[in-house]
Amino acid sequence: MSTVCGPDAETVTRGLGFDCHDVSPVVSIRFPWDLANWTMPLLEVLVIGGAVFALVHAIRRHREGDSVNLALWCASLVYLFVTEPPLYFPEWFGLDKQYGFIFAHNQFTVQFMWDRLPLYIVAFYPAISQLAYELVRSLGIFRSRGALTGSVAVAFACQVFYEVFDHIGPQLKWWAWNMDNHIVNHPAMASVPMNSMLLFASVSMGAMTYLVVRLVGSRRRGRALVLRILLAGVLTPPTMAIAGIPSSFFSGNTTAQAWVLGIELALVWLAGAWIVVSRSGPLDEPVSAFARFYPAAYLGGMAVFWISALPAYLAADNGITSDGTPIGSGPYALACFVGAGLLLAALYRVRRTAPAAV
């Protein structure tokens, strides 16, 4: 048995339609029309295009004297490369007994690391972090309320934009969770582990944003900037471990863990929504082209994916579609669409009184 394709990985990847024994250890490239379904190449364009758009915007702001965007873009990649390999190959890091095999991505156009890491996932980290940060920055929250409050708002923004993606992915075979893993993947909301919903979709991005804003500031350059970017990316995973401590007290009791994680998620929603609604700072923060266009494009793309999947979702039997894929939580995804839509409405309202920026 291959060291990168154990029994659990073999079962999960075969459910996605491929054999994890028959993959390239470095990189593999496929034609977009050969992917499992039509949504996958469109998802790649949406996310990779967003990451490139975010990088162009971050470089422009860096040249204008504000390094936070560029630092956050780069720190997102540091965080990715610190976090993802142990998730894909826990046995390499002596974590197989603590975490077990967690999930596998399907095969996309460009894939790395024994087909475990799609290029679009590499792009997703900087795209989603920039999306949330730019929304909150453009609302004037960082300027008027400071780094901590702004970062809590970023955690909320990431939650609502991330989870419309998280709850549709398994149904469309973008990835599959190993639901036999009761260490990490339970409790779950429909097909999505609640640990992922809280720790990856909110805590990590909020904590990383706070670290970048505090460590980097707006005008650091050169070696000091690089070192602080690395530090922010490396320090982000420990914050996730801290946020996971409350539910760990109830290890083995998934009902109690679900309640704890649910309360923490509710606090993210309540705190984030209150910060956005109660903002009272200046409304002259420049609204960038990235903030004006990409969050709406991302949300619109996710809406298209959800609409296309809705017939199979509604016809699912006991949470499984006729194609044998698990569905996410439609009500929670709908709440996230509403939350994201309200954030965009707040942004466009600010835009009417704030100067536009390129």
C-alpha positions as CSV (number, residue, x, y, z in Angstrom):
1,M,0.0,0.0,0.0
2,S,1.4,3.4,-1.0
3,T,2.4,5.7,1.9
4,V,0.3,8.5,0.3
5,C,-2.7,6.4,-0.5
6,G,-3.8,4.4,2.5
7,P,-7.2,2.6,2.7
8,D,-9.2,5.6,3.7
9,A,-7.7,7.8,1.0
10,E,-8.3,5.0,-1.5
11,T,-11.9,4.8,-0.6
12,V,-12.5,8.5,-0.7
13,T,-10.7,9.1,-4.0
14,R,-12.5,6.2,-5.7
15,G,-15.8,7.8,-4.6
16,L,-14.6,10.9,-6.4
17,G,-13.9,8.9,-9.6
18,F,-10.1,8.4,-9.6
19,D,-7.5,6.1,-8.0
20,C,-5.0,7.8,-5.7
21,H,-2.4,5.2,-6.6
22,D,-2.3,6.5,-10.2
23,V,-1.3,10.1,-9.7
24,S,1.8,12.3,-10.3
25,P,3.9,13.1,-7.1
26,V,4.7,16.6,-8.3
27,V,2.2,18.1,-10.8
28,S,-0.5,16.9,-13.1
29,I,-2.3,18.8,-15.9
30,R,-5.6,18.0,-17.5
31,F,-7.9,19.5,-20.1
32,P,-10.7,21.5,-18.5
33,W,-13.3,19.5,-20.5
34,D,-12.1,16.2,-19.0
35,L,-13.0,17.2,-15.4
36,A,-15.8,15.5,-13.5
37,N,-18.4,18.2,-14.2
38,W,-18.8,21.5,-15.9
39,T,-18.7,23.6,-12.7
40,M,-15.1,22.7,-11.9
41,P,-13.3,24.7,-14.7
42,L,-15.6,27.6,-14.0
43,L,-14.7,27.4,-10.3
44,E,-11.0,27.5,-11.2
45,V,-11.5,30.6,-13.4
46,L,-13.6,32.3,-10.6
47,V,-11.0,31.7,-7.9
48,I,-7.7,31.9,-9.7
49,G,-8.9,35.1,-11.5
50,G,-9.9,36.5,-8.1
51,A,-6.4,35.8,-6.7
52,V,-4.7,37.5,-9.6
53,F,-7.1,40.5,-9.4
54,A,-6.3,40.7,-5.6
55,L,-2.5,40.5,-6.3
56,V,-2.7,43.4,-8.8
57,H,-4.7,45.4,-6.3
58,A,-2.3,44.6,-3.4
59,I,0.8,45.6,-5.5
60,R,-0.9,48.9,-6.4
61,R,-1.7,49.7,-2.7
62,H,1.9,48.7,-1.7
63,R,3.3,51.2,-4.2
64,E,1.0,53.8,-2.7
65,G,2.4,53.1,0.7
66,D,0.0,50.6,2.3
67,S,1.6,47.1,2.5
68,V,-1.2,45.4,4.4
69,N,-3.0,44.0,1.3
70,L,0.3,42.5,-0.2
71,A,1.3,41.2,3.2
72,L,-2.0,39.5,3.7
73,W,-1.9,38.0,0.2
74,C,1.5,36.5,0.8
75,A,0.8,35.4,4.4
76,S,-2.2,33.5,3.1
77,L,0.1,31.4,1.1
78,V,2.5,30.9,4.0
79,Y,-0.5,29.7,6.1
80,L,-1.6,27.4,3.2
81,F,1.8,25.7,3.0
82,V,2.0,25.3,6.8
83,T,-1.5,23.9,7.1
84,E,-2.4,21.9,4.1
85,P,0.4,19.2,4.0
86,P,-0.4,17.9,7.5
87,L,-4.0,17.7,6.5
88,Y,-3.3,15.7,3.3
89,F,-0.6,13.5,4.8
90,P,-1.0,13.3,8.6
91,E,1.2,10.2,8.7
92,W,4.2,12.2,7.5
93,F,4.0,14.4,10.5
94,G,3.1,11.8,13.1
95,L,-0.5,13.1,13.3
96,D,-2.4,10.1,11.8
97,K,-3.6,8.9,15.2
98,Q,-4.6,12.4,16.3
99,Y,-6.3,13.5,13.1
100,G,-6.6,10.5,10.7
101,F,-7.4,10.9,7.0
102,I,-9.6,14.0,6.7
103,F,-10.5,14.6,3.0
104,A,-9.4,14.6,-0.6
105,H,-9.9,17.0,-3.5
106,N,-11.1,15.9,-6.8
107,Q,-8.9,16.1,-9.9
108,F,-8.8,19.6,-11.4
109,T,-7.0,21.1,-14.3
110,V,-3.7,21.7,-12.4
111,Q,-2.9,19.6,-9.4
112,F,0.2,19.3,-7.1
113,M,1.4,16.9,-4.4
114,W,0.0,13.5,-5.5
115,D,-3.1,15.3,-6.8
116,R,-4.0,16.4,-3.3
117,L,-3.6,20.2,-3.9
118,P,-5.4,21.8,-6.8
119,L,-4.1,25.1,-8.1
120,Y,-7.4,26.8,-7.4
121,I,-7.1,25.9,-3.7
122,V,-3.7,27.6,-3.7
123,A,-5.4,30.7,-5.2
124,F,-8.5,30.4,-2.9
125,Y,-6.6,31.4,0.3
126,P,-5.4,34.8,-0.9
127,A,-8.6,35.4,-2.9
128,I,-10.9,34.9,0.1
129,S,-8.7,36.7,2.6
130,Q,-8.4,39.8,0.3
131,L,-12.2,39.7,-0.4
132,A,-13.0,39.8,3.2
133,Y,-10.3,42.3,4.2
134,E,-11.2,44.7,1.4
135,L,-14.9,44.7,2.2
136,V,-14.2,45.5,5.8
137,R,-11.5,48.1,5.1
138,S,-13.8,49.8,2.5
139,L,-16.5,50.0,5.2
140,G,-14.1,52.1,7.2
141,I,-14.0,49.7,10.1
142,F,-10.3,49.3,10.4
143,R,-9.8,53.0,10.3
144,S,-12.5,53.8,12.9
145,R,-12.5,50.8,15.2
146,G,-8.9,49.4,15.0
147,A,-7.2,46.1,14.2
148,L,-9.0,43.8,16.6
149,T,-12.6,44.9,15.8
150,G,-11.8,45.0,12.1
151,S,-10.4,41.4,12.2
152,V,-13.6,40.1,13.9
153,A,-15.5,41.7,11.1
154,V,-13.2,39.9,8.6
155,A,-13.9,36.6,10.4
156,F,-17.6,37.2,9.9
157,A,-17.2,38.2,6.2
158,C,-15.1,35.1,5.6
159,Q,-17.7,32.9,7.2
160,V,-20.6,34.1,5.0
161,F,-18.5,34.1,1.7
162,Y,-16.6,30.9,2.5
163,E,-19.6,28.7,3.5
164,V,-21.6,29.2,0.3
165,F,-18.6,27.4,-1.2
166,D,-18.1,24.9,1.6
167,H,-21.7,23.6,1.5
168,I,-21.9,23.0,-2.2
169,G,-18.5,21.5,-2.8
170,P,-19.2,17.9,-1.7
171,Q,-22.4,17.6,-3.7
172,L,-20.6,18.7,-6.9
173,K,-17.6,16.4,-6.2
174,W,-15.1,19.3,-5.8
175,W,-13.9,17.3,-2.8
176,A,-15.0,14.6,-0.4
177,W,-14.8,14.4,3.4
178,N,-13.9,11.2,5.0
179,M,-17.0,10.9,7.2
180,D,-15.6,7.7,8.8
181,N,-13.2,10.0,10.5
182,H,-15.0,10.8,13.8
183,I,-11.9,12.5,15.3
184,V,-12.1,15.6,13.1
185,N,-15.1,15.5,10.8
186,H,-17.8,15.1,13.4
187,P,-19.9,16.9,14.5
188,A,-21.0,18.0,11.1
189,M,-23.7,20.3,9.7
190,A,-25.1,18.2,6.9
191,S,-21.9,17.1,5.0
192,V,-19.6,19.8,6.3
193,P,-17.6,19.3,9.5
194,M,-18.3,22.1,12.0
195,N,-14.6,22.3,13.0
196,S,-13.9,23.4,9.4
197,M,-16.8,25.9,9.4
198,L,-15.5,27.6,12.5
199,L,-11.7,27.2,12.5
200,F,-10.9,27.4,8.8
201,A,-13.7,29.6,7.5
202,S,-13.5,32.3,10.3
203,V,-10.9,31.9,13.0
204,S,-7.9,31.4,10.7
205,M,-8.7,34.4,8.4
206,G,-9.7,36.7,11.3
207,A,-6.5,35.8,13.2
208,M,-4.3,36.1,10.2
209,T,-5.7,39.5,9.3
210,Y,-5.1,40.7,12.9
211,L,-1.5,39.5,12.9
212,V,-0.8,41.1,9.5
213,V,-2.2,44.4,10.5
214,R,-0.4,44.5,13.8
215,L,2.9,43.1,12.6
216,V,3.2,44.7,9.2
217,G,1.4,48.1,9.6
218,S,1.0,50.1,6.4
219,R,4.5,51.2,5.5
220,R,7.0,48.4,6.2
221,R,9.2,47.3,3.3
222,G,12.2,45.1,2.5
223,R,13.5,42.3,4.8
224,A,11.4,43.4,7.8
225,L,8.2,43.1,5.7
226,V,9.1,39.5,4.5
227,L,10.0,38.4,8.0
228,R,6.7,39.7,9.4
229,I,4.7,38.1,6.6
230,L,6.3,34.7,7.4
231,L,5.6,35.2,11.1
232,A,1.9,36.1,10.5
233,G,1.4,33.0,8.4
234,V,3.2,30.6,10.8
235,L,1.4,32.0,13.9
236,T,-2.1,31.6,12.4
237,P,-2.5,27.8,12.9
238,P,-1.9,28.0,16.7
239,T,-4.8,30.5,16.9
240,M,-7.1,27.8,15.4
241,A,-5.9,25.3,18.0
242,I,-6.8,27.8,20.8
243,A,-10.3,28.3,19.3
244,G,-10.8,24.6,19.2
245,I,-10.1,24.1,22.9
246,P,-13.7,24.6,24.2
247,S,-15.1,21.8,22.0
248,S,-12.1,19.5,22.8
249,F,-13.3,19.4,26.5
250,F,-16.2,17.3,25.2
251,S,-14.2,14.9,23.1
252,G,-16.2,11.8,22.3
253,N,-19.6,13.6,22.8
254,T,-20.5,14.9,19.4
255,T,-23.7,16.4,20.6
256,A,-22.0,18.6,23.2
257,Q,-19.3,19.5,20.7
258,A,-21.9,20.5,18.2
259,W,-23.5,22.8,20.8
260,V,-20.1,24.4,21.6
261,L,-19.1,24.9,18.0
262,G,-22.6,26.2,17.2
263,I,-22.4,28.8,20.0
264,E,-18.9,29.9,18.7
265,L,-20.3,30.2,15.2
266,A,-23.3,32.2,16.5
267,L,-20.8,34.6,18.3
268,V,-19.0,35.1,15.0
269,W,-22.3,36.0,13.4
270,L,-23.5,38.3,16.2
271,A,-20.2,40.1,16.7
272,G,-19.5,40.5,13.0
273,A,-23.0,41.7,12.2
274,W,-23.1,44.1,15.1
275,I,-19.7,45.6,14.1
276,V,-20.9,46.2,10.5
277,V,-24.3,47.6,11.5
278,S,-23.0,49.8,14.2
279,R,-20.0,51.3,12.3
280,S,-19.9,55.0,12.7
281,G,-16.5,55.9,11.3
282,P,-15.7,58.2,8.3
283,L,-17.3,57.1,5.0
284,D,-14.5,58.6,2.9
285,E,-12.5,55.3,2.7
286,P,-11.6,54.8,-1.0
287,V,-13.5,51.8,-2.4
288,S,-11.2,49.9,-4.7
289,A,-12.2,48.3,-8.0
290,F,-11.4,44.9,-6.4
291,A,-13.9,45.5,-3.6
292,R,-16.5,46.9,-6.0
293,F,-16.4,44.0,-8.5
294,Y,-14.9,40.7,-7.2
295,P,-17.0,40.0,-4.1
296,A,-20.2,40.4,-6.2
297,A,-18.7,38.3,-9.0
298,Y,-17.7,35.5,-6.5
299,L,-21.2,35.5,-4.9
300,G,-22.9,35.5,-8.3
301,G,-20.7,32.5,-9.4
302,M,-21.6,30.6,-6.3
303,A,-25.3,31.4,-6.8
304,V,-25.0,29.9,-10.3
305,F,-23.5,26.7,-8.9
306,W,-26.2,26.4,-6.2
307,I,-29.0,26.9,-8.7
308,S,-27.6,24.2,-11.0
309,A,-27.3,21.8,-8.0
310,L,-30.8,22.7,-6.6
311,P,-32.8,20.0,-8.4
312,A,-30.5,17.2,-7.1
313,Y,-30.4,18.8,-3.7
314,L,-34.2,18.9,-3.4
315,A,-34.4,15.3,-4.6
316,A,-31.8,14.0,-2.2
317,D,-32.8,11.0,-0.1
318,N,-31.5,11.0,3.5
319,G,-28.9,13.6,2.6
320,I,-27.5,11.8,-0.5
321,T,-28.3,12.7,-4.1
322,S,-29.1,10.3,-6.9
323,D,-25.4,10.6,-7.9
324,G,-24.4,9.3,-4.5
325,T,-23.0,12.7,-3.3
326,P,-23.8,14.2,0.1
327,I,-25.5,17.6,0.3
328,G,-24.6,20.5,2.4
329,S,-27.0,22.6,4.5
330,G,-29.2,24.6,2.2
331,P,-30.7,26.8,5.0
332,Y,-27.2,27.7,6.4
333,A,-25.9,28.4,2.9
334,L,-29.0,30.6,2.3
335,A,-28.3,32.5,5.5
336,C,-24.7,33.0,4.3
337,F,-25.9,34.3,0.9
338,V,-28.2,36.8,2.8
339,G,-25.3,37.9,5.1
340,A,-22.9,38.3,2.2
341,G,-25.6,40.2,0.2
342,L,-26.1,42.6,3.2
343,L,-22.3,43.2,3.3
344,L,-22.3,44.1,-0.4
345,A,-25.3,46.4,0.2
346,A,-23.5,48.2,2.9
347,L,-20.4,48.5,0.7
348,Y,-22.4,50.0,-2.2
349,R,-24.1,52.4,0.1
350,V,-20.7,53.6,1.3
351,R,-19.6,53.8,-2.2
352,R,-22.1,56.5,-2.9
353,T,-20.4,58.8,-0.4
354,A,-16.9,57.6,-0.7
355,P,-14.4,58.2,-3.5
356,A,-13.8,55.4,-5.9
357,A,-10.3,54.0,-6.2
358,V,-8.6,51.9,-8.9
